[in-house]
Amino acid sequence: MPQASKELREKMKGYFSDAVSDYWPERFLKKMGWTEAKFVWTEPSGASEISEKEWDCIKFLIDEWDHDYRPRPK
C-alpha cells in the first residue's frame, strides 16, 4: 500500500511532472550512476555527496514502492 507523504509526492511531481510513477525516479537514479538489484538501490562508487533530489527519489521509492537502500561498503 502506498505510503509516501503528500510532500514527497509533490516533490516528485515538481521534479518529473508525475507524483506517483516509479519510472522517472528510477531513470534519474540510474542516470546518476545508482545501481538496483531486486529493488535494492546502491549509490555510485566514489560518490562523495548524494544530492537532495537523489535522496528524495530513494525515499520515494522506499515509501511508495517498497524498494530498499543499502549504502555501499566503504
Backbone as XML, in Angstrom:
<?xml version="1.0"?>
<chain id="A" units="angstrom">
  <residue number="1" name="MET">
    <atom name="N" x="0.843" y="-1.172" z="0.000"/>
    <atom name="CA" x="0.000" y="0.000" z="0.000"/>
    <atom name="C" x="0.897" y="1.247" z="0.000"/>
  </residue>
  <residue number="2" name="PRO">
    <atom name="N" x="0.631" y="2.220" z="-0.874"/>
    <atom name="CA" x="1.457" y="3.427" z="-0.952"/>
    <atom name="C" x="1.525" y="4.158" z="0.383"/>
  </residue>
  <residue number="3" name="GLN">
    <atom name="N" x="2.720" y="4.642" z="0.693"/>
    <atom name="CA" x="2.926" y="5.319" z="1.964"/>
    <atom name="C" x="3.665" y="6.643" z="1.844"/>
  </residue>
  <residue number="4" name="ALA">
    <atom name="N" x="4.067" y="7.044" z="0.665"/>
    <atom name="CA" x="4.814" y="8.294" z="0.534"/>
    <atom name="C" x="3.955" y="9.463" z="0.999"/>
  </residue>
  <residue number="5" name="SER">
    <atom name="N" x="4.598" y="10.420" z="1.641"/>
    <atom name="CA" x="3.878" y="11.586" z="2.134"/>
    <atom name="C" x="3.411" y="12.466" z="0.973"/>
  </residue>
  <residue number="6" name="LYS">
    <atom name="N" x="2.438" y="13.292" z="1.267"/>
    <atom name="CA" x="1.943" y="14.243" z="0.266"/>
    <atom name="C" x="3.086" y="15.156" z="-0.186"/>
  </residue>
  <residue number="7" name="GLU">
    <atom name="N" x="3.927" y="15.575" z="0.755"/>
    <atom name="CA" x="5.045" y="16.454" z="0.432"/>
    <atom name="C" x="6.034" y="15.773" z="-0.515"/>
  </residue>
  <residue number="8" name="LEU">
    <atom name="N" x="6.317" y="14.511" z="-0.254"/>
    <atom name="CA" x="7.254" y="13.779" z="-1.112"/>
    <atom name="C" x="6.658" y="13.553" z="-2.500"/>
  </residue>
  <residue number="9" name="ARG">
    <atom name="N" x="5.383" y="13.264" z="-2.563"/>
    <atom name="CA" x="4.724" y="13.132" z="-3.869"/>
    <atom name="C" x="4.758" y="14.459" z="-4.634"/>
  </residue>
  <residue number="10" name="GLU">
    <atom name="N" x="4.570" y="15.556" z="-3.929"/>
    <atom name="CA" x="4.637" y="16.869" z="-4.578"/>
    <atom name="C" x="6.047" y="17.140" z="-5.111"/>
  </residue>
  <residue number="11" name="LYS">
    <atom name="N" x="7.074" y="16.711" z="-4.376"/>
    <atom name="CA" x="8.439" y="16.869" z="-4.880"/>
    <atom name="C" x="8.628" y="16.067" z="-6.166"/>
  </residue>
  <residue number="12" name="MET">
    <atom name="N" x="8.108" y="14.836" z="-6.198"/>
    <atom name="CA" x="8.222" y="14.017" z="-7.410"/>
    <atom name="C" x="7.499" y="14.697" z="-8.565"/>
  </residue>
  <residue number="13" name="LYS">
    <atom name="N" x="6.331" y="15.261" z="-8.278"/>
    <atom name="CA" x="5.580" y="15.972" z="-9.318"/>
    <atom name="C" x="6.378" y="17.165" z="-9.824"/>
  </residue>
  <residue number="14" name="GLY">
    <atom name="N" x="7.051" y="17.871" z="-8.913"/>
    <atom name="CA" x="7.876" y="19.006" z="-9.313"/>
    <atom name="C" x="9.090" y="18.587" z="-10.125"/>
  </residue>
  <residue number="15" name="TYR">
    <atom name="N" x="9.717" y="17.487" z="-9.733"/>
    <atom name="CA" x="10.898" y="17.007" z="-10.451"/>
    <atom name="C" x="10.534" y="16.425" z="-11.819"/>
  </residue>
  <residue number="16" name="PHE">
    <atom name="N" x="9.459" y="15.620" z="-11.849"/>
    <atom name="CA" x="9.192" y="14.796" z="-13.030"/>
    <atom name="C" x="7.796" y="14.975" z="-13.641"/>
  </residue>
  <residue number="17" name="SER">
    <atom name="N" x="6.985" y="15.884" z="-13.122"/>
    <atom name="CA" x="5.605" y="16.094" z="-13.577"/>
    <atom name="C" x="4.736" y="14.861" z="-13.393"/>
  </residue>
  <residue number="18" name="ASP">
    <atom name="N" x="5.087" y="14.020" z="-12.435"/>
    <atom name="CA" x="4.328" y="12.807" z="-12.135"/>
    <atom name="C" x="4.533" y="12.508" z="-10.655"/>
  </residue>
  <residue number="19" name="ALA">
    <atom name="N" x="3.448" y="12.460" z="-9.900"/>
    <atom name="CA" x="3.550" y="12.328" z="-8.446"/>
    <atom name="C" x="3.629" y="10.895" z="-7.946"/>
  </residue>
  <residue number="20" name="VAL">
    <atom name="N" x="3.361" y="9.892" z="-8.787"/>
    <atom name="CA" x="3.296" y="8.531" z="-8.251"/>
    <atom name="C" x="4.086" y="7.470" z="-9.028"/>
  </residue>
  <residue number="21" name="SER">
    <atom name="N" x="4.513" y="7.753" z="-10.222"/>
    <atom name="CA" x="5.216" y="6.748" z="-11.021"/>
    <atom name="C" x="6.611" y="6.481" z="-10.476"/>
  </residue>
  <residue number="22" name="ASP">
    <atom name="N" x="7.035" y="5.225" z="-10.551"/>
    <atom name="CA" x="8.409" y="4.884" z="-10.167"/>
    <atom name="C" x="9.366" y="5.010" z="-11.360"/>
  </residue>
  <residue number="23" name="TYR">
    <atom name="N" x="8.832" y="5.132" z="-12.559"/>
    <atom name="CA" x="9.659" y="5.163" z="-13.765"/>
    <atom name="C" x="10.676" y="6.306" z="-13.741"/>
  </residue>
  <residue number="24" name="TRP">
    <atom name="N" x="10.208" y="7.530" z="-13.506"/>
    <atom name="CA" x="11.093" y="8.695" z="-13.596"/>
    <atom name="C" x="12.138" y="8.740" z="-12.490"/>
  </residue>
  <residue number="25" name="PRO">
    <atom name="N" x="11.789" y="8.480" z="-11.225"/>
    <atom name="CA" x="12.842" y="8.445" z="-10.197"/>
    <atom name="C" x="13.887" y="7.360" z="-10.470"/>
  </residue>
  <residue number="26" name="GLU">
    <atom name="N" x="13.440" y="6.182" z="-10.923"/>
    <atom name="CA" x="14.387" y="5.108" z="-11.245"/>
    <atom name="C" x="15.299" y="5.531" z="-12.396"/>
  </residue>
  <residue number="27" name="ARG">
    <atom name="N" x="14.729" y="6.093" z="-13.415"/>
    <atom name="CA" x="15.513" y="6.527" z="-14.574"/>
    <atom name="C" x="16.543" y="7.587" z="-14.165"/>
  </residue>
  <residue number="28" name="PHE">
    <atom name="N" x="16.125" y="8.540" z="-13.350"/>
    <atom name="CA" x="17.028" y="9.585" z="-12.873"/>
    <atom name="C" x="18.188" y="8.979" z="-12.081"/>
  </residue>
  <residue number="29" name="LEU">
    <atom name="N" x="17.873" y="8.088" z="-11.133"/>
    <atom name="CA" x="18.929" y="7.496" z="-10.306"/>
    <atom name="C" x="19.919" y="6.695" z="-11.154"/>
  </residue>
  <residue number="30" name="LYS">
    <atom name="N" x="19.423" y="5.943" z="-12.104"/>
    <atom name="CA" x="20.321" y="5.173" z="-12.971"/>
    <atom name="C" x="21.211" y="6.108" z="-13.788"/>
  </residue>
  <residue number="31" name="LYS">
    <atom name="N" x="20.654" y="7.223" z="-14.245"/>
    <atom name="CA" x="21.439" y="8.212" z="-14.988"/>
    <atom name="C" x="22.546" y="8.793" z="-14.103"/>
  </residue>
  <residue number="32" name="MET">
    <atom name="N" x="22.276" y="8.889" z="-12.808"/>
    <atom name="CA" x="23.256" y="9.432" z="-11.863"/>
    <atom name="C" x="24.272" y="8.377" z="-11.415"/>
  </residue>
  <residue number="33" name="GLY">
    <atom name="N" x="24.145" y="7.139" z="-11.923"/>
    <atom name="CA" x="25.116" y="6.096" z="-11.613"/>
    <atom name="C" x="24.704" y="5.121" z="-10.523"/>
  </residue>
  <residue number="34" name="TRP">
    <atom name="N" x="23.492" y="5.281" z="-9.997"/>
    <atom name="CA" x="23.000" y="4.343" z="-8.988"/>
    <atom name="C" x="22.743" y="2.994" z="-9.636"/>
  </residue>
  <residue number="35" name="THR">
    <atom name="N" x="22.850" y="1.933" z="-8.842"/>
    <atom name="CA" x="22.524" y="0.595" z="-9.332"/>
    <atom name="C" x="21.381" y="0.029" z="-8.499"/>
  </residue>
  <residue number="36" name="GLU">
    <atom name="N" x="20.650" y="-0.885" z="-9.133"/>
    <atom name="CA" x="19.494" y="-1.506" z="-8.481"/>
    <atom name="C" x="19.526" y="-2.995" z="-8.770"/>
  </residue>
  <residue number="37" name="ALA">
    <atom name="N" x="19.336" y="-3.781" z="-7.742"/>
    <atom name="CA" x="19.228" y="-5.230" z="-7.883"/>
    <atom name="C" x="18.141" y="-5.714" z="-6.934"/>
  </residue>
  <residue number="38" name="LYS">
    <atom name="N" x="17.116" y="-6.313" z="-7.499"/>
    <atom name="CA" x="15.989" y="-6.821" z="-6.719"/>
    <atom name="C" x="15.388" y="-5.742" z="-5.819"/>
  </residue>
  <residue number="39" name="PHE">
    <atom name="N" x="15.230" y="-4.547" z="-6.391"/>
    <atom name="CA" x="14.613" y="-3.397" z="-5.726"/>
    <atom name="C" x="15.444" y="-2.830" z="-4.581"/>
  </residue>
  <residue number="40" name="VAL">
    <atom name="N" x="16.731" y="-3.152" z="-4.553"/>
    <atom name="CA" x="17.651" y="-2.585" z="-3.570"/>
    <atom name="C" x="18.610" y="-1.660" z="-4.312"/>
  </residue>
  <residue number="41" name="TRP">
    <atom name="N" x="18.663" y="-0.410" z="-3.881"/>
    <atom name="CA" x="19.463" y="0.621" z="-4.537"/>
    <atom name="C" x="20.773" y="0.850" z="-3.811"/>
  </residue>
  <residue number="42" name="THR">
    <atom name="N" x="21.829" y="1.098" z="-4.590"/>
    <atom name="CA" x="23.156" y="1.414" z="-4.062"/>
    <atom name="C" x="23.696" y="2.616" z="-4.830"/>
  </residue>
  <residue number="43" name="GLU">
    <atom name="N" x="24.262" y="3.563" z="-4.082"/>
    <atom name="CA" x="24.792" y="4.766" z="-4.719"/>
    <atom name="C" x="26.025" y="4.440" z="-5.555"/>
  </residue>
  <residue number="44" name="PRO">
    <atom name="N" x="26.397" y="5.344" z="-6.438"/>
    <atom name="CA" x="27.564" y="5.104" z="-7.291"/>
    <atom name="C" x="28.841" y="4.963" z="-6.459"/>
  </residue>
  <residue number="45" name="SER">
    <atom name="N" x="29.751" y="4.129" z="-6.912"/>
    <atom name="CA" x="31.028" y="4.021" z="-6.216"/>
    <atom name="C" x="31.773" y="5.342" z="-6.380"/>
  </residue>
  <residue number="46" name="GLY">
    <atom name="N" x="32.425" y="5.753" z="-5.333"/>
    <atom name="CA" x="33.173" y="7.001" z="-5.369"/>
    <atom name="C" x="32.323" y="8.242" z="-5.202"/>
  </residue>
  <residue number="47" name="ALA">
    <atom name="N" x="31.031" y="8.084" z="-4.951"/>
    <atom name="CA" x="30.165" y="9.256" z="-4.755"/>
    <atom name="C" x="30.558" y="9.960" z="-3.462"/>
  </residue>
  <residue number="48" name="SER">
    <atom name="N" x="30.838" y="11.245" z="-3.566"/>
    <atom name="CA" x="31.232" y="11.974" z="-2.359"/>
    <atom name="C" x="30.011" y="12.533" z="-1.627"/>
  </residue>
  <residue number="49" name="GLU">
    <atom name="N" x="29.054" y="13.030" z="-2.366"/>
    <atom name="CA" x="27.826" y="13.546" z="-1.770"/>
    <atom name="C" x="26.639" y="13.087" z="-2.594"/>
  </residue>
  <residue number="50" name="ILE">
    <atom name="N" x="25.567" y="12.838" z="-1.899"/>
    <atom name="CA" x="24.325" y="12.452" z="-2.564"/>
    <atom name="C" x="23.404" y="13.666" z="-2.506"/>
  </residue>
  <residue number="51" name="SER">
    <atom name="N" x="22.890" y="14.061" z="-3.663"/>
    <atom name="CA" x="22.077" y="15.279" z="-3.738"/>
    <atom name="C" x="20.727" y="15.090" z="-3.047"/>
  </residue>
  <residue number="52" name="GLU">
    <atom name="N" x="20.095" y="16.210" z="-2.749"/>
    <atom name="CA" x="18.760" y="16.188" z="-2.147"/>
    <atom name="C" x="17.770" y="15.470" z="-3.071"/>
  </residue>
  <residue number="53" name="LYS">
    <atom name="N" x="17.881" y="15.721" z="-4.367"/>
    <atom name="CA" x="16.974" y="15.084" z="-5.326"/>
    <atom name="C" x="17.166" y="13.565" z="-5.322"/>
  </residue>
  <residue number="54" name="GLU">
    <atom name="N" x="18.422" y="13.117" z="-5.247"/>
    <atom name="CA" x="18.671" y="11.671" z="-5.175"/>
    <atom name="C" x="18.052" y="11.080" z="-3.912"/>
  </residue>
  <residue number="55" name="TRP">
    <atom name="N" x="18.264" y="11.734" z="-2.760"/>
    <atom name="CA" x="17.668" y="11.233" z="-1.513"/>
    <atom name="C" x="16.150" y="11.227" z="-1.603"/>
  </residue>
  <residue number="56" name="ASP">
    <atom name="N" x="15.577" y="12.280" z="-2.180"/>
    <atom name="CA" x="14.120" y="12.329" z="-2.336"/>
    <atom name="C" x="13.633" y="11.146" z="-3.168"/>
  </residue>
  <residue number="57" name="CYS">
    <atom name="N" x="14.331" y="10.853" z="-4.252"/>
    <atom name="CA" x="13.940" y="9.736" z="-5.117"/>
    <atom name="C" x="14.050" y="8.397" z="-4.384"/>
  </residue>
  <residue number="58" name="ILE">
    <atom name="N" x="15.137" y="8.201" z="-3.653"/>
    <atom name="CA" x="15.300" y="6.954" z="-2.897"/>
    <atom name="C" x="14.196" y="6.823" z="-1.858"/>
  </residue>
  <residue number="59" name="LYS">
    <atom name="N" x="13.957" y="7.884" z="-1.101"/>
    <atom name="CA" x="12.911" y="7.830" z="-0.068"/>
    <atom name="C" x="11.548" y="7.554" z="-0.707"/>
  </residue>
  <residue number="60" name="PHE">
    <atom name="N" x="11.276" y="8.198" z="-1.832"/>
    <atom name="CA" x="10.011" y="7.962" z="-2.527"/>
    <atom name="C" x="9.882" y="6.498" z="-2.946"/>
  </residue>
  <residue number="61" name="LEU">
    <atom name="N" x="10.922" y="5.946" z="-3.540"/>
    <atom name="CA" x="10.866" y="4.545" z="-3.979"/>
    <atom name="C" x="10.693" y="3.595" z="-2.790"/>
  </residue>
  <residue number="62" name="ILE">
    <atom name="N" x="11.303" y="3.925" z="-1.677"/>
    <atom name="CA" x="11.154" y="3.094" z="-0.473"/>
    <atom name="C" x="9.732" y="3.209" z="0.062"/>
  </residue>
  <residue number="63" name="ASP">
    <atom name="N" x="9.259" y="4.436" z="0.234"/>
    <atom name="CA" x="7.947" y="4.651" z="0.861"/>
    <atom name="C" x="6.783" y="4.245" z="-0.029"/>
  </residue>
  <residue number="64" name="GLU">
    <atom name="N" x="6.884" y="4.576" z="-1.306"/>
    <atom name="CA" x="5.747" y="4.354" z="-2.211"/>
    <atom name="C" x="5.783" y="2.983" z="-2.886"/>
  </residue>
  <residue number="65" name="TRP">
    <atom name="N" x="6.979" y="2.464" z="-3.133"/>
    <atom name="CA" x="7.103" y="1.263" z="-3.948"/>
    <atom name="C" x="7.832" y="0.107" z="-3.259"/>
  </residue>
  <residue number="66" name="ASP">
    <atom name="N" x="8.101" y="0.223" z="-1.962"/>
    <atom name="CA" x="8.736" y="-0.853" z="-1.183"/>
    <atom name="C" x="10.123" y="-1.244" z="-1.678"/>
  </residue>
  <residue number="67" name="HIS">
    <atom name="N" x="10.855" y="-0.295" z="-2.216"/>
    <atom name="CA" x="12.257" y="-0.531" z="-2.562"/>
    <atom name="C" x="13.085" y="-0.429" z="-1.284"/>
  </residue>
  <residue number="68" name="ASP">
    <atom name="N" x="14.383" y="-0.639" z="-1.406"/>
    <atom name="CA" x="15.269" y="-0.559" z="-0.255"/>
    <atom name="C" x="16.559" y="0.149" z="-0.672"/>
  </residue>
  <residue number="69" name="TYR">
    <atom name="N" x="17.316" y="0.594" z="0.302"/>
    <atom name="CA" x="18.592" y="1.246" z="0.064"/>
    <atom name="C" x="19.631" y="0.613" z="0.980"/>
  </residue>
  <residue number="70" name="ARG">
    <atom name="N" x="20.754" y="0.267" z="0.405"/>
    <atom name="CA" x="21.878" y="-0.243" z="1.188"/>
    <atom name="C" x="23.106" y="0.558" z="0.815"/>
  </residue>
  <residue number="71" name="PRO">
    <atom name="N" x="23.703" y="1.255" z="1.792"/>
    <atom name="CA" x="24.907" y="2.024" z="1.481"/>
    <atom name="C" x="26.013" y="1.117" z="0.963"/>
  </residue>
  <residue number="72" name="ARG">
    <atom name="N" x="26.812" y="1.671" z="0.067"/>
    <atom name="CA" x="27.963" y="0.944" z="-0.459"/>
    <atom name="C" x="28.983" y="0.800" z="0.666"/>
  </residue>
  <residue number="73" name="PRO">
    <atom name="N" x="29.532" y="-0.397" z="0.855"/>
    <atom name="CA" x="30.569" y="-0.564" z="1.890"/>
    <atom name="C" x="31.749" y="0.346" z="1.598"/>
  </residue>
  <residue number="74" name="LYS">
    <atom name="N" x="32.295" y="0.931" z="2.625"/>
    <atom name="CA" x="33.448" y="1.842" z="2.468"/>
    <atom name="C" x="34.738" y="1.079" z="2.583"/>
  </residue>
</chain>
